[in-house]
Each structure stands twice: as C-alpha cells, then as structure tokens.
Amino acid sequence: MKILMVLTSHDTLGNTGRKTGFWLEELAAPYYVFKDAGAEITLASPKGGQPPLDPKSDEPMFQTELTARFKADADANAQLAQTVRLDSVDQKDYDTVFYPGGHGPMWDLAEDTNSIRLIESFVAAGKTIALVCHAPGVLRHVKNADGTPFVQGRYVTGFTNTEEEGVGLTKVVPFLVEDELVGQGAVFSKVKDWGVHTVVDGKLITGQNPASSGEAAEALVTALTYAQVKAA
C-alpha cells in the first residue's frame, strides 16, 4: 500500500500578518492510520523540503495523542523536513493520494497546476482519493475527462461556512470551501461545527474538519484494502 500525502507550501494568512500552513492533526492522525496499516508513505509539497506548520495547530488546546506521537517521532519529522517536490511526483507510483488541510492549501494547492493534474490523473486511473477540512477546496479547478467539474453531482464535505466564521477568517480566505464546492455543483453534507463527519462517494473521500481526518484516513485504508482483495 503506497500512499502519497500532499501538503501546502504556503505560510501567509492573507493580509493578517499571521502565519498559516498545514494543520498538525490533519497530518498526524492520518499518518499513523496509514503507518499502523503497514503503508509506505511519501510526503510531497509544491516547493519540496519543510512545509510550513500552522502555528495555531500546535497550540495546547489542539494537541492530541497522535500530534504528540508525531512530534516525538524522529523518523516522521525527518521525512517531513524533506518532502518531495510536487512536480516530481507520478501518480503511477502510488495507490492513492491524501490531502491534509489547514488554511495554506487554499492559496497554493487550489491553484497549483501540478496538483490539479495529479488529482485528475488519479481519477483517470480509477484510484480513490481523500481530502480533509480545507483540502477539499483544492478540487475547485479539477475536471472530469469531459471538462465538467469533478465534484459536480458528487457528495462531499469540508470545512463549513460556519466553522470558518467560528475561527474569524471568512473575510481573510480566498474562498469558502462550502460555497465553492456547492457552486461547482457538489452535494455538500455537514454535521454540527467541529463534529466528526466523513463522506464516501465512490472513489472520493472527504472529511469535514480536523477531528474528521483520522476517520477519513480509516475510510481510505478500508477502500484500498477492499480494492486489493478484489484484485487478488
């Protein structure tokens, strides 16, 4: 089981003067779901090297057992410091791709041609993909083979308008994930703010928020295991 995880390289939170990046729990929880399932994990980012961590996600109130495990894991941190450049990645080398969120992806990955092409190549190859929290927003420019929006008619979730309002960044982010996906024709599903919620629509798996990242990763492992059994 070879899993590619794509992280942001963007570290500026709009015009606030504050920093952003990837959200720690959304990397750590899936990372260990995959690791504990025996997967081989590759970390990638647009610029390669050390991706920026959203400092907010490292505050005590957002820590979990898995974020603590990740921070204490020398091998994981060495891997994180040396992410491969996104433009060097080939879909054929992986069984799936997982996109952790944080606000960073809304600025770079959502507009990154390499990311868009990569996702489209996974879709064309019939492979399952998964994205959590703000990361479903990176699907905004992804198209089906016939040129229609990839999310059109699909059931999805992601960081909701009210969750964005709750963190006070509605006027800062370049777009709202919920509004963008609905505007592309997706059927957007959500539960109460900060509740755990994962949506599986065929080969597309999405999670609503940081708390949903582990569950989304588990759904992805289940899908991959089923595909392997079916192929055997």
C-alpha positions as protocol buffer text, in pm:
chain_id: "A"
residue {
  index: 1
  type: MET
  ca { x: 0 y: 0 z: 0 }
}
residue {
  index: 2
  type: LYS
  ca { x: 173 y: 316 z: -122 }
}
residue {
  index: 3
  type: ILE
  ca { x: 17 y: 642 z: -8 }
}
residue {
  index: 4
  type: LEU
  ca { x: 107 y: 993 z: -121 }
}
residue {
  index: 5
  type: MET
  ca { x: 26 y: 1278 z: 120 }
}
residue {
  index: 6
  type: VAL
  ca { x: 30 y: 1629 z: -29 }
}
residue {
  index: 7
  type: LEU
  ca { x: 97 y: 1926 z: 199 }
}
residue {
  index: 8
  type: THR
  ca { x: 89 y: 2300 z: 142 }
}
residue {
  index: 9
  type: SER
  ca { x: 396 y: 2521 z: 97 }
}
residue {
  index: 10
  type: HIS
  ca { x: 203 y: 2843 z: 170 }
}
residue {
  index: 11
  type: ASP
  ca { x: 267 y: 3015 z: 504 }
}
residue {
  index: 12
  type: THR
  ca { x: 96 y: 3357 z: 488 }
}
residue {
  index: 13
  type: LEU
  ca { x: -257 y: 3401 z: 626 }
}
residue {
  index: 14
  type: GLY
  ca { x: -390 y: 3653 z: 376 }
}
residue {
  index: 15
  type: ASN
  ca { x: -327 y: 4013 z: 482 }
}
residue {
  index: 16
  type: THR
  ca { x: -340 y: 3943 z: 856 }
}
residue {
  index: 17
  type: GLY
  ca { x: 35 y: 3938 z: 910 }
}
residue {
  index: 18
  type: ARG
  ca { x: -8 y: 3596 z: 1070 }
}
residue {
  index: 19
  type: LYS
  ca { x: 132 y: 3261 z: 962 }
}
residue {
  index: 20
  type: THR
  ca { x: -54 y: 2959 z: 831 }
}
residue {
  index: 21
  type: GLY
  ca { x: 33 y: 2624 z: 673 }
}
residue {
  index: 22
  type: PHE
  ca { x: -84 y: 2267 z: 723 }
}
residue {
  index: 23
  type: TRP
  ca { x: -285 y: 2165 z: 1030 }
}
residue {
  index: 24
  type: LEU
  ca { x: -87 y: 1929 z: 1251 }
}
residue {
  index: 25
  type: GLU
  ca { x: -368 y: 1690 z: 1349 }
}
residue {
  index: 26
  type: GLU
  ca { x: -467 y: 1652 z: 984 }
}
residue {
  index: 27
  type: LEU
  ca { x: -119 y: 1522 z: 906 }
}
residue {
  index: 28
  type: ALA
  ca { x: -53 y: 1327 z: 1227 }
}
residue {
  index: 29
  type: ALA
  ca { x: -382 y: 1136 z: 1260 }
}
residue {
  index: 30
  type: PRO
  ca { x: -388 y: 1004 z: 901 }
}
residue {
  index: 31
  type: TYR
  ca { x: -12 y: 944 z: 904 }
}
residue {
  index: 32
  type: TYR
  ca { x: -45 y: 692 z: 1185 }
}
residue {
  index: 33
  type: VAL
  ca { x: -361 y: 535 z: 1047 }
}
residue {
  index: 34
  type: PHE
  ca { x: -157 y: 467 z: 733 }
}
residue {
  index: 35
  type: LYS
  ca { x: 163 y: 375 z: 916 }
}
residue {
  index: 36
  type: ASP
  ca { x: -14 y: 136 z: 1151 }
}
residue {
  index: 37
  type: ALA
  ca { x: -180 y: -28 z: 849 }
}
residue {
  index: 38
  type: GLY
  ca { x: 167 y: -102 z: 708 }
}
residue {
  index: 39
  type: ALA
  ca { x: 153 y: 158 z: 431 }
}
residue {
  index: 40
  type: GLU
  ca { x: 455 y: 315 z: 266 }
}
residue {
  index: 41
  type: ILE
  ca { x: 407 y: 693 z: 294 }
}
residue {
  index: 42
  type: THR
  ca { x: 554 y: 967 z: 74 }
}
residue {
  index: 43
  type: LEU
  ca { x: 513 y: 1332 z: 172 }
}
residue {
  index: 44
  type: ALA
  ca { x: 508 y: 1595 z: -102 }
}
residue {
  index: 45
  type: SER
  ca { x: 457 y: 1971 z: -130 }
}
residue {
  index: 46
  type: PRO
  ca { x: 474 y: 2227 z: -412 }
}
residue {
  index: 47
  type: LYS
  ca { x: 816 y: 2361 z: -310 }
}
residue {
  index: 48
  type: GLY
  ca { x: 954 y: 2045 z: -151 }
}
residue {
  index: 49
  type: GLY
  ca { x: 1151 y: 2045 z: 172 }
}
residue {
  index: 50
  type: GLN
  ca { x: 1000 y: 2151 z: 505 }
}
residue {
  index: 51
  type: PRO
  ca { x: 636 y: 2259 z: 466 }
}
residue {
  index: 52
  type: PRO
  ca { x: 505 y: 2531 z: 699 }
}
residue {
  index: 53
  type: LEU
  ca { x: 310 y: 2423 z: 1006 }
}
residue {
  index: 54
  type: ASP
  ca { x: 15 y: 2640 z: 1104 }
}
residue {
  index: 55
  type: PRO
  ca { x: 135 y: 2761 z: 1447 }
}
residue {
  index: 56
  type: LYS
  ca { x: -225 y: 2766 z: 1572 }
}
residue {
  index: 57
  type: SER
  ca { x: -246 y: 2389 z: 1524 }
}
residue {
  index: 58
  type: ASP
  ca { x: 50 y: 2343 z: 1760 }
}
residue {
  index: 59
  type: GLU
  ca { x: -121 y: 2523 z: 2050 }
}
residue {
  index: 60
  type: PRO
  ca { x: -203 y: 2310 z: 2359 }
}
residue {
  index: 61
  type: MET
  ca { x: -581 y: 2311 z: 2301 }
}
residue {
  index: 62
  type: PHE
  ca { x: -536 y: 2144 z: 1962 }
}
residue {
  index: 63
  type: GLN
  ca { x: -295 y: 1872 z: 2075 }
}
residue {
  index: 64
  type: THR
  ca { x: -393 y: 1506 z: 2066 }
}
residue {
  index: 65
  type: GLU
  ca { x: -217 y: 1180 z: 2144 }
}
residue {
  index: 66
  type: LEU
  ca { x: -130 y: 1149 z: 1777 }
}
residue {
  index: 67
  type: THR
  ca { x: 10 y: 1501 z: 1740 }
}
residue {
  index: 68
  type: ALA
  ca { x: 228 y: 1428 z: 2043 }
}
residue {
  index: 69
  type: ARG
  ca { x: 333 y: 1097 z: 1886 }
}
residue {
  index: 70
  type: PHE
  ca { x: 425 y: 1274 z: 1563 }
}
residue {
  index: 71
  type: LYS
  ca { x: 625 y: 1549 z: 1736 }
}
residue {
  index: 72
  type: ALA
  ca { x: 824 y: 1283 z: 1925 }
}
residue {
  index: 73
  type: ASP
  ca { x: 881 y: 1070 z: 1614 }
}
residue {
  index: 74
  type: ALA
  ca { x: 1228 y: 1145 z: 1478 }
}
residue {
  index: 75
  type: ASP
  ca { x: 1173 y: 946 z: 1158 }
}
residue {
  index: 76
  type: ALA
  ca { x: 843 y: 1121 z: 1083 }
}
residue {
  index: 77
  type: ASN
  ca { x: 997 y: 1464 z: 1139 }
}
residue {
  index: 78
  type: ALA
  ca { x: 1296 y: 1380 z: 921 }
}
residue {
  index: 79
  type: GLN
  ca { x: 1054 y: 1276 z: 647 }
}
residue {
  index: 80
  type: LEU
  ca { x: 853 y: 1597 z: 692 }
}
residue {
  index: 81
  type: ALA
  ca { x: 1168 y: 1806 z: 658 }
}
residue {
  index: 82
  type: GLN
  ca { x: 1236 y: 1650 z: 318 }
}
residue {
  index: 83
  type: THR
  ca { x: 906 y: 1644 z: 134 }
}
residue {
  index: 84
  type: VAL
  ca { x: 946 y: 1575 z: -237 }
}
residue {
  index: 85
  type: ARG
  ca { x: 855 y: 1842 z: -490 }
}
residue {
  index: 86
  type: LEU
  ca { x: 505 y: 1801 z: -625 }
}
residue {
  index: 87
  type: ASP
  ca { x: 620 y: 1841 z: -986 }
}
residue {
  index: 88
  type: SER
  ca { x: 838 y: 1530 z: -948 }
}
residue {
  index: 89
  type: VAL
  ca { x: 551 y: 1303 z: -840 }
}
residue {
  index: 90
  type: ASP
  ca { x: 397 y: 1040 z: -1069 }
}
residue {
  index: 91
  type: GLN
  ca { x: 53 y: 902 z: -991 }
}
residue {
  index: 92
  type: LYS
  ca { x: 159 y: 560 z: -1122 }
}
residue {
  index: 93
  type: ASP
  ca { x: 389 y: 517 z: -821 }
}
residue {
  index: 94
  type: TYR
  ca { x: 104 y: 533 z: -567 }
}
residue {
  index: 95
  type: ASP
  ca { x: -220 y: 358 z: -481 }
}
residue {
  index: 96
  type: THR
  ca { x: -385 y: 676 z: -356 }
}
residue {
  index: 97
  type: VAL
  ca { x: -337 y: 1039 z: -255 }
}
residue {
  index: 98
  type: PHE
  ca { x: -444 y: 1208 z: 69 }
}
residue {
  index: 99
  type: TYR
  ca { x: -460 y: 1586 z: 116 }
}
residue {
  index: 100
  type: PRO
  ca { x: -444 y: 1720 z: 474 }
}
residue {
  index: 101
  type: GLY
  ca { x: -590 y: 2065 z: 522 }
}
residue {
  index: 102
  type: GLY
  ca { x: -507 y: 2378 z: 713 }
}
residue {
  index: 103
  type: HIS
  ca { x: -566 y: 2716 z: 550 }
}
residue {
  index: 104
  type: GLY
  ca { x: -247 y: 2701 z: 342 }
}
residue {
  index: 105
  type: PRO
  ca { x: -383 y: 2478 z: 62 }
}
residue {
  index: 106
  type: MET
  ca { x: -648 y: 2738 z: -25 }
}
residue {
  index: 107
  type: TRP
  ca { x: -376 y: 2969 z: -157 }
}
residue {
  index: 108
  type: ASP
  ca { x: -133 y: 2733 z: -325 }
}
residue {
  index: 109
  type: LEU
  ca { x: -270 y: 2382 z: -387 }
}
residue {
  index: 110
  type: ALA
  ca { x: -610 y: 2505 z: -501 }
}
residue {
  index: 111
  type: GLU
  ca { x: -440 y: 2692 z: -789 }
}
residue {
  index: 112
  type: ASP
  ca { x: -138 y: 2466 z: -844 }
}
residue {
  index: 113
  type: THR
  ca { x: -140 y: 2315 z: -1194 }
}
residue {
  index: 114
  type: ASN
  ca { x: 73 y: 2021 z: -1079 }
}
residue {
  index: 115
  type: SER
  ca { x: -175 y: 1942 z: -803 }
}
residue {
  index: 116
  type: ILE
  ca { x: -472 y: 1972 z: -1038 }
}
residue {
  index: 117
  type: ARG
  ca { x: -308 y: 1744 z: -1295 }
}
residue {
  index: 118
  type: LEU
  ca { x: -209 y: 1497 z: -1026 }
}
residue {
  index: 119
  type: ILE
  ca { x: -562 y: 1465 z: -890 }
}
residue {
  index: 120
  type: GLU
  ca { x: -703 y: 1432 z: -1241 }
}
residue {
  index: 121
  type: SER
  ca { x: -454 y: 1154 z: -1314 }
}
residue {
  index: 122
  type: PHE
  ca { x: -557 y: 961 z: -1001 }
}
residue {
  index: 123
  type: VAL
  ca { x: -921 y: 999 z: -1103 }
}
residue {
  index: 124
  type: ALA
  ca { x: -850 y: 888 z: -1461 }
}
residue {
  index: 125
  type: ALA
  ca { x: -666 y: 583 z: -1325 }
}
residue {
  index: 126
  type: GLY
  ca { x: -969 y: 486 z: -1118 }
}
residue {
  index: 127
  type: LYS
  ca { x: -790 y: 532 z: -786 }
}
residue {
  index: 128
  type: THR
  ca { x: -954 y: 651 z: -464 }
}
residue {
  index: 129
  type: ILE
  ca { x: -853 y: 995 z: -334 }
}
residue {
  index: 130
  type: ALA
  ca { x: -915 y: 1160 z: 3 }
}
residue {
  index: 131
  type: LEU
  ca { x: -909 y: 1520 z: 127 }
}
residue {
  index: 132
  type: VAL
  ca { x: -997 y: 1675 z: 463 }
}
residue {
  index: 133
  type: CYS
  ca { x: -1106 y: 2008 z: 610 }
}
residue {
  index: 134
  type: HIS
  ca { x: -989 y: 2292 z: 379 }
}
residue {
  index: 135
  type: ALA
  ca { x: -825 y: 2050 z: 136 }
}
residue {
  index: 136
  type: PRO
  ca { x: -1149 y: 1963 z: -50 }
}
residue {
  index: 137
  type: GLY
  ca { x: -1122 y: 2322 z: -175 }
}
residue {
  index: 138
  type: VAL
  ca { x: -827 y: 2212 z: -390 }
}
residue {
  index: 139
  type: LEU
  ca { x: -1082 y: 2033 z: -609 }
}
residue {
  index: 140
  type: ARG
  ca { x: -1220 y: 2367 z: -733 }
}
residue {
  index: 141
  type: HIS
  ca { x: -1038 y: 2351 z: -1070 }
}
residue {
  index: 142
  type: VAL
  ca { x: -1027 y: 1972 z: -1108 }
}
residue {
  index: 143
  type: LYS
  ca { x: -1222 y: 1850 z: -1412 }
}
residue {
  index: 144
  type: ASN
  ca { x: -1364 y: 1523 z: -1532 }
}
residue {
  index: 145
  type: ALA
  ca { x: -1246 y: 1391 z: -1870 }
}
residue {
  index: 146
  type: ASP
  ca { x: -1542 y: 1565 z: -2038 }
}
residue {
  index: 147
  type: GLY
  ca { x: -1447 y: 1903 z: -1891 }
}
residue {
  index: 148
  type: THR
  ca { x: -1719 y: 1919 z: -1627 }
}
residue {
  index: 149
  type: PRO
  ca { x: -1630 y: 2000 z: -1266 }
}
residue {
  index: 150
  type: PHE
  ca { x: -1506 y: 1687 z: -1087 }
}
residue {
  index: 151
  type: VAL
  ca { x: -1726 y: 1748 z: -783 }
}
residue {
  index: 152
  type: GLN
  ca { x: -2043 y: 1813 z: -985 }
}
residue {
  index: 153
  type: GLY
  ca { x: -2316 y: 1581 z: -858 }
}
residue {
  index: 154
  type: ARG
  ca { x: -2083 y: 1421 z: -602 }
}
residue {
  index: 155
  type: TYR
  ca { x: -2147 y: 1402 z: -229 }
}
residue {
  index: 156
  type: VAL
  ca { x: -1874 y: 1587 z: -41 }
}
residue {
  index: 157
  type: THR
  ca { x: -1793 y: 1760 z: 285 }
}
residue {
  index: 158
  type: GLY
  ca { x: -1526 y: 2002 z: 401 }
}
residue {
  index: 159
  type: PHE
  ca { x: -1470 y: 2295 z: 635 }
}
residue {
  index: 160
  type: THR
  ca { x: -1809 y: 2462 z: 662 }
}
residue {
  index: 161
  type: ASN
  ca { x: -1903 y: 2827 z: 631 }
}
residue {
  index: 162
  type: THR
  ca { x: -1998 y: 2837 z: 999 }
}
residue {
  index: 163
  type: GLU
  ca { x: -1671 y: 2675 z: 1104 }
}
residue {
  index: 164
  type: GLU
  ca { x: -1481 y: 2939 z: 905 }
}
residue {
  index: 165
  type: GLU
  ca { x: -1694 y: 3205 z: 1069 }
}
residue {
  index: 166
  type: GLY
  ca { x: -1613 y: 3047 z: 1405 }
}
residue {
  index: 167
  type: VAL
  ca { x: -1240 y: 3097 z: 1353 }
}
residue {
  index: 168
  type: GLY
  ca { x: -1297 y: 3452 z: 1226 }
}
residue {
  index: 169
  type: LEU
  ca { x: -1143 y: 3406 z: 884 }
}
residue {
  index: 170
  type: THR
  ca { x: -1441 y: 3437 z: 649 }
}
residue {
  index: 171
  type: LYS
  ca { x: -1311 y: 3768 z: 511 }
}
residue {
  index: 172
  type: VAL
  ca { x: -947 y: 3651 z: 500 }
}
residue {
  index: 173
  type: VAL
  ca { x: -957 y: 3328 z: 300 }
}
residue {
  index: 174
  type: PRO
  ca { x: -961 y: 3349 z: -83 }
}
residue {
  index: 175
  type: PHE
  ca { x: -1286 y: 3149 z: -94 }
}
residue {
  index: 176
  type: LEU
  ca { x: -1516 y: 2950 z: 134 }
}
residue {
  index: 177
  type: VAL
  ca { x: -1482 y: 2574 z: 90 }
}
residue {
  index: 178
  type: GLU
  ca { x: -1853 y: 2503 z: 134 }
}
residue {
  index: 179
  type: ASP
  ca { x: -1966 y: 2778 z: -104 }
}
residue {
  index: 180
  type: GLU
  ca { x: -1705 y: 2682 z: -364 }
}
residue {
  index: 181
  type: LEU
  ca { x: -1800 y: 2314 z: -371 }
}
residue {
  index: 182
  type: VAL
  ca { x: -2172 y: 2392 z: -383 }
}
residue {
  index: 183
  type: GLY
  ca { x: -2104 y: 2640 z: -663 }
}
residue {
  index: 184
  type: GLN
  ca { x: -1931 y: 2362 z: -858 }
}
residue {
  index: 185
  type: GLY
  ca { x: -2246 y: 2151 z: -831 }
}
residue {
  index: 186
  type: ALA
  ca { x: -2146 y: 1926 z: -540 }
}
residue {
  index: 187
  type: VAL
  ca { x: -2396 y: 1796 z: -287 }
}
residue {
  index: 188
  type: PHE
  ca { x: -2244 y: 1932 z: 35 }
}
residue {
  index: 189
  type: SER
  ca { x: -2302 y: 1736 z: 354 }
}
residue {
  index: 190
  type: LYS
  ca { x: -2221 y: 1857 z: 706 }
}
residue {
  index: 191
  type: VAL
  ca { x: -2285 y: 1798 z: 1074 }
}
residue {
  index: 192
  type: LYS
  ca { x: -2262 y: 2041 z: 1367 }
}
residue {
  index: 193
  type: ASP
  ca { x: -1949 y: 2255 z: 1381 }
}
residue {
  index: 194
  type: TRP
  ca { x: -1639 y: 2055 z: 1481 }
}
residue {
  index: 195
  type: GLY
  ca { x: -1833 y: 1725 z: 1470 }
}
residue {
  index: 196
  type: VAL
  ca { x: -1670 y: 1420 z: 1313 }
}
residue {
  index: 197
  type: HIS
  ca { x: -1804 y: 1370 z: 962 }
}
residue {
  index: 198
  type: THR
  ca { x: -1669 y: 1175 z: 664 }
}
residue {
  index: 199
  type: VAL
  ca { x: -1837 y: 1132 z: 327 }
}
residue {
  index: 200
  type: VAL
  ca { x: -1755 y: 846 z: 90 }
}
residue {
  index: 201
  type: ASP
  ca { x: -1882 y: 890 z: -265 }
}
residue {
  index: 202
  type: GLY
  ca { x: -1739 y: 615 z: -481 }
}
residue {
  index: 203
  type: LYS
  ca { x: -1366 y: 682 z: -507 }
}
residue {
  index: 204
  type: LEU
  ca { x: -1384 y: 1023 z: -341 }
}
residue {
  index: 205
  type: ILE
  ca { x: -1348 y: 1051 z: 38 }
}
residue {
  index: 206
  type: THR
  ca { x: -1380 y: 1385 z: 218 }
}
residue {
  index: 207
  type: GLY
  ca { x: -1366 y: 1484 z: 586 }
}
residue {
  index: 208
  type: GLN
  ca { x: -1527 y: 1794 z: 736 }
}
residue {
  index: 209
  type: ASN
  ca { x: -1263 y: 1922 z: 978 }
}
residue {
  index: 210
  type: PRO
  ca { x: -951 y: 1829 z: 1179 }
}
residue {
  index: 211
  type: ALA
  ca { x: -1142 y: 1588 z: 1401 }
}
residue {
  index: 212
  type: SER
  ca { x: -1257 y: 1401 z: 1089 }
}
residue {
  index: 213
  type: SER
  ca { x: -908 y: 1341 z: 949 }
}
residue {
  index: 214
  type: GLY
  ca { x: -845 y: 1009 z: 1124 }
}
residue {
  index: 215
  type: GLU
  ca { x: -1184 y: 873 z: 1025 }
}
residue {
  index: 216
  type: ALA
  ca { x: -1133 y: 980 z: 663 }
}
residue {
  index: 217
  type: ALA
  ca { x: -795 y: 804 z: 662 }
}
residue {
  index: 218
  type: GLU
  ca { x: -954 y: 488 z: 801 }
}
residue {
  index: 219
  type: ALA
  ca { x: -1216 y: 501 z: 525 }
}
residue {
  index: 220
  type: LEU
  ca { x: -934 y: 530 z: 271 }
}
residue {
  index: 221
  type: VAL
  ca { x: -747 y: 229 z: 414 }
}
residue {
  index: 222
  type: THR
  ca { x: -1071 y: 30 z: 402 }
}
residue {
  index: 223
  type: ALA
  ca { x: -1122 y: 126 z: 37 }
}
residue {
  index: 224
  type: LEU
  ca { x: -765 y: 33 z: -54 }
}
residue {
  index: 225
  type: THR
  ca { x: -784 y: -299 z: 131 }
}
residue {
  index: 226
  type: TYR
  ca { x: -1109 y: -385 z: -44 }
}
residue {
  index: 227
  type: ALA
  ca { x: -958 y: -296 z: -383 }
}
residue {
  index: 228
  type: GLN
  ca { x: -655 y: -517 z: -314 }
}
residue {
  index: 229
  type: VAL
  ca { x: -872 y: -811 z: -207 }
}
residue {
  index: 230
  type: LYS
  ca { x: -1092 y: -766 z: -513 }
}
residue {
  index: 231
  type: ALA
  ca { x: -787 y: -760 z: -741 }
}
residue {
  index: 232
  type: ALA
  ca { x: -633 y: -1072 z: -585 }
}
